[in-house]
């Protein structure tokens, strides 16, 4: 037996695939191409559209809109997709859009993420695992976020921005460039403020954090050209976290938002 709890006031189109132990509240709408995994709970007044696949044990709170067509004027009705992993919490009034032809056709969300109220994920966004997006964080199209990242409330992220693993973006910031893994950025426009030490201390050993501190100084406080420093450091480091940091810097396309220090400032 499926043991599903589906309100008689929910509308589920023929063709939708509903797993076991799924709860769907009153006045929800589920379109015909939707797949919902076992144990997922969808609260009242939520709508799930299009070719949307939702994994297991997700909790979707009321008035969420999941899978509605992209807010991209180039979208012309082509088949696109939204894929959501397992064990995510998606709070009230969130809006998640699928991909577009120009971005590969898919928006992809990983596992164990928390999306607080009014979060918007635009088309072709990729979210890793164990991320927290606070209230009204707004991600434009083609944004990519790594694992264990935190984005503060009321923060807009520009198109094509890449945010690395364990990065933190302060609330009410406006981010237009890439933020490397393990780093913290804030402000309008957001700039690097150092390492995300609070987040790192939860997961990394002290030795690895010390290696990252040294690498951060070499990259962002030495005054040398950024990619030159990253190229030199990646050749000598034996720490894989430092390697990831340098690799991100070398591959950035939108640039890193940090303040270059003068010789006088570095001597203080």
Buried (B, 14 or more C-beta within 10 A) or exposed (E): EEEBEBBEEBEBEEEBEBBEBBBBBEBBBBBEBBBBBBBBBBBBBBBBBBBBBBBBBBBBBBBBBBBBBBBBEEBEEEEBBBBBBBBBBBBBBBBBBBBBBBBBBBBBBBBBBBBBBBBBBBBBBBBBBBBBBBBBBBBBBBBBBBBBBBBBBBBBBBBBBBBBBBBBBBBBBBBBBBBBBBBBBBBEEBBBBEBBBEBBEEEBEEEBBEBBBBBBEBBBBBEBEBBEBBEBBBEEBEBEBBBBBBBBBEEBEBEBBBEEBEEEEEEE
